[in-house]
Structure formats: structure tokens, C-alpha cells
Amino acid sequence: MDRREDFFVLNALSVESRLRILSFLVNKGPMTISEIVDELGELFQANMSTQIKGLEVVGLVEKTRDKRKRNCSAIFSTICVDFKEE
């Protein structure tokens, strides 16, 4: 990852609800947006979709289609940022 990509990832993680969503997906596994809303109970589905899209754009979450459902899953369980300049 280059510095610009690092910035976008850190920016996406600066939103508390996104951190909670990512942590939840890492620990519970793939779920639909409705299931995440039901489990976390803190955001409406439209807002949850927006937050997940923010994580998806920077490559932290992916959506997959399974017959009738679209599951969201965390791509990484650990994120490390190296601040040392090369």
C-alpha cells in the first residue's frame, strides 16, 4: 500500500460505527446488512449500507452473492500501518 491508500484506510476507520462493523464481521463472520443491523442495533439499514460501502471502497470489506443473499465479510482481521518512510 502506498501512503495515499494508507490515508484512505485510516480515514475509513476514523468513523466509530465502521470500526464496530469491521470488528463485528471479523468476529462473527459473513452476514447480510439486515443481519448486521439486527445484531448491532445502532444504525438504520440505509446508514449501515453507507458505512459498509465506505469499508468496501478501501478494501476492508467485500460483498458476495449467495443465491438469495448478499453477504458482507471482512477481508482482513489485522491491519498494520507502517509510518516509517522508505
Secondary structure, DSSP 8 states (H G I E B T S, - for coil): --HHHHHHHHHHTTSHHHHHHHHHHHHH--B-HHHHHHHH-SS-HHHHHHHHHHHHHTTSEEEEEETTEEEEEES-S---------
